Amino acid sequence: MATGAVDVGALAAGVAAGDRVALARAITLVESQHGDDRDSAEELLARLLPQSGGAVRVGISGVPGVGKSTLIENLGARLVSTGQRVAVLAVDPSSTVTGGSILGDKARMNRLAMEPSAFIRPSPAASTLGGVALRTRESLLLVEAAGFDVVLVETVGVGQSETAVADLVDTFVLLALPGAGDELQGIKRGIVELADVLAVNKAEGEGKKRAEVARAELSSALGYQRPKAGGWQVPTLLVSGLTGEGLDELWAKVMEHRRAMSTSGQLEARRARQRLRWLGDEVSDRLRRSLAQHGAAQREYVRVSAEVAAGRLSVGAAARDVIETFLGAEP
């Protein structure tokens, strides 16, 4: 559904002035799938792109139940108390019926949501690859243009979303639970290799000793990995999102990583790679949408689907027929 006529110039001015209502409207615009809205969204992003790029971008992930939202709320509140403006983009699982966000991170971060210097935006993951909302990249640029100093991107923590979020941020923080010996069996090696900072959460009360054991196990596991770009050694920390213990050290490590990346030139190199991946994703998405709207190609898809299902046509040949129809026939 279209968001209605948009005064892109006024909206861009509102976002640049830090108007939270304008920012919310702008994100709604870029999330819209309506063709007219996409044109307006692209114009808006073109106007605001020069004012983006200045924030500290941090991804925070971990298995469901690791305590991401509690930690982010406490960390965000601490950053706000030091005078920083903090935006949280929380990528939620989506309702398969409405496509809407069903976890409601804004509701789960009541204290942070009340802060004038904080902005929380749950985004439905819908059916996009890895659970990361397709337009999260654009939302990130908008909150930067609105003057936020820190952008925290929380993932759903259910598979490829970690890889996708690592392509959005400067520093990727992976949270683990006490009892990591068991948890390591369920964490893909590739996801652990993405981590720039690894922290064992819920290191409080009776769980602290188990968290210390988990930290030692994780640190040992990291010892078998190749050094990251620039020689960065991934630190393993103990934190408690509930009590706040260890969060200052966590943020210090995030900033230390950022300084190391900046000094070595890896920060801009990483962002350049991310922009190129974004280009590839955008081209692929537009091609998929064009294909879905192409009548002749869709009819050919229906035809070859029956042939593939019956085992009479190979998948490769079927794909070729659909693409050739798309390229050669009128819609």
N, C-alpha and C positions, 0 to 999 in steps of 0.2 A: 504494500500500500504506500502510495506516495505521501510525503509529509506536507504537501501543499506548496504553494508558491514560496520561494526562498529568496530573500534579499541577501545575496552572498556577501556583498560588501559590508552591510551592516552586521551580519553574523561574524564575519572575519574580524571586524573592529571590536565586537563584543568579546570574542575569544582572546584577542590580543590584549584587551584591557583586564583580563582575568575575571570576567563576568561568568559565574558558575552556571547560571541559567543558560547563557549563550553556549557555554562549553557542552552542557548536557544536550542541547538542541543540535549542536554540531556533530556530536558522536552519534546521535540518533540518525542524522542525515547520512553519515558515512556507513552506517550499518544497514541502511535501506537497500533493498534489492531492486527497487523500481528504477527504470531506465532514466527518467527525468531527474530523479534524485542523484543518480550516479554522476550525471553531467554536472550538477551543482556541487556535489562533493568534490569532484576533481578540480573544479575552479576554486573552491574553498581551500583545498590542500595546497594548490599552487600559490595562492596568496600568502598562506601561513608557513610554507616550507622554510623560507629564510629565517624565521624566528624559532625554528625547532632545532633539536640536536644538542641543547645545552644541559640536559638533565642527566643525573646518574641513573642508569637503567639497570635494575636488578630483578632477576627472575628467582622465584622461590617455589620449590617443588618438593614432593615427597609423597609417600603412599597415603591413601585416605586414612584419616585418624591420627596422622603424625602431629597435628596441631598447627597447621599453617596459618589459619585465620587468626587464632589467638596470638601467635607470635607476631604476625604482621600488624595487628592492632597495637600491641605493646611497643613494637619497634617504631611504628609510625608515630605514635604519641610521643615517644622520646625524641624523635627527629623534629617534630613540630615544636616541642618545648625548647629546642635550640634555635628556633627562628626559621626553620626550613619549611617549604611548602611541599606536601607529599600527596601524590596521586596513587591510587591503588586500582589496577585493572585486574579484576578477579574473573577468570574464565571459568564459568560454571558448566556442569552437565545441563542438558536442555530437555525440556519436555518434548517427547516425540509427537505429541498432539498439537501443542501451540507453538513449539520452537522457543519458548521463553525460558529464562533462567529459573531454576527450581531450588537452588540452594540459598540464594539471597544473602550474599556476603555482606551487603550493606546492613541487613538486619542483624547479622552476626557480629558486626564491628560497630556496635552502637556508640561506644565512647569516642572512637576515632571519627565516626561520621558526624559527630557534633562539633568537631573542631573546624573553625573558619578557614584554617590553612590546610585542610585535608579535603580530598575529593575521592569518592569511592564509586566505581562503576562496575557492577556485575555485567558480564557479557555472555549471552547464550552461546555455547560451543556449537550447537546444532550438529550438522553432519560434516563439518569441515575436518580436514585431515588432522589427526592427532588431538582433536578436541579443542584446538585453539581457534577462536573466532577469526574468521577470514579477515575482518577489518580491524583486528587488534593493533596491527602496525599503524594504521591510520589514526586510531584513537590515541596511541602513544605520541604521535607527532602533534596531535591537537593539544594534549595536556602540557606538552613541552612549550608549545606556542603560547599557552595560557599562563606561562611563568612558573610552572611547578619545578622544583629543584630536584626532586627524587621521584622516580616512577617505579613502583613495585608491581611486578606482574606475577600473580598467583595462578598456578595451573591446577587442573583437576587431579593430576597425579595418577592417570590411568593409562599409561602407555606412551604413545608417540608424542603426546602433548609436551613432554619434557624436551624432546629434540626440537620441536617447533618453537618453544619459548626461548631456548638457547640461541635461536636465530634472531631473536628480538632484542636481547639485552647485552649489556657489557660484562656483567658478572652473574654467574649462575650458581645459586645456593641450593644445595640438596640437603633436605632434612631427613634424618633417620630416627628410629625409635630405639629405646633401650631394648636389649635382646637382639642386637643387630646380627648376631651369628645366624639366627633363624631368618631374619629379614633379608640378609644378603642373598639367600637362596632365591628370593623373589624379586630382586633388583637386577635388571639387565646390566651386564658389564658396560655396554655402551653408554647407558645413562650415567653410571658412576663416573665414566671417563669424561662426561660433559661438565662435571662439577668443578667450579673454581674454588668454592668453599664448601666444606662438608661439616654439618653440625648435628650432633645428637640432641634432640629436643626432649622435653619432659624430664630433665635432669634435676629433679627436686624430690625431697622427701625420701621415701623408701626406694624410689627408682633411681636415685643418684648413683649407687654402687653399680647397678646394672648398666647405667649409662656410661660409667667409666670403663667397664669391660667392653661395651660396644665401641666406644671411641678407640680403644686399643686395637680391637679387631679390624675396624675400618682403616685405621692408620697403617696397620700391617698390610692390608689388602692393597692400599694405595701405593705401597712400596714397590709393587710389581708393575706399576704403570710407567710408561715413558713420561719424561718431563713435559709439561705443557709449554706452549709457545712462550718465548722469553725466559725460559727456565723457571717459571713459577711453580713453587711447591705447594700443592693443595693442603691447606691446614685442616685439621679435624678439631672441632670445638665441642664443648658442653654448653648447652643453653637451656633456659626454661622460658618458654613463651608466657607461662602463667605468672611466674614471679618476677620475670625480667632479668634474672641472673644470666650473665654471659652475653647479653644483647649488645652491650657497649663494645665488648671484644669482637663480637660478630661484625658490627658495623665498621670497626677499625680495620678488620681484615678485608672487608669489601672495598674500603677506600685505599688500603695498601695495594690491593690488586689493581684498582683503577690507576693509581700512580705508576705502578710497574708497567701496565699496558701503555699508558701515555708516553712514558719515557722511552720505551722500546719501539714505539710506533705501531704496536699491535692493536691499540684501541681503534684508530682510524682504519687500519687494515681490516679489522673484524667488522666494523660498520660498513665498509665498502662491500665486503662479501655478503653481508646481510641484505644490502640494497639490491645486489644482483640476484640473490635468491628470491627476494620480493618480486623483482621483475619477472623472473621465471614463473613464479606462482601466479602472478596476475595474468600473464599471457595464457597459461594453462587454464585458468578459471574462465577467462573470456572465451577461449576456444570451446570449452565445455558448454558454456551458456549459448553460444552461437549454434553449436551442434544440436542442443536440445530444442532450439527454436526453428530449426530447419526442417520443414515438413518432409521433403524428399528423403533426407538422411534418416529421419526418424522412421519413415515407412520401410526403408531399407534395413534399418536396425531390427525392426519387428520381424521382417522376413528372415534375415540371417540368424536371429536368435532361435527361431524354431529349428533351423538347420543344424545349428551348433548343439542345441539341447538333444536332438535326435542322433547326434554323432555323425552326421553326413557332411559336415563342413568344419574345417579347422578354425580355431579362434583367430589365428593370424590372417587367414584368408577372409574371414568375416569382417574383421576390423578394416582390412584393406578395402573391401567393397563399400563399407559405410563411409570411409574417408574419401574415396574416389567419388561417391555420390555427392558428398558434401561439397567437394571442390568443383565438381563439374556440372551439377544440376541446379536449376532455379529453385529457390526455397518453396 
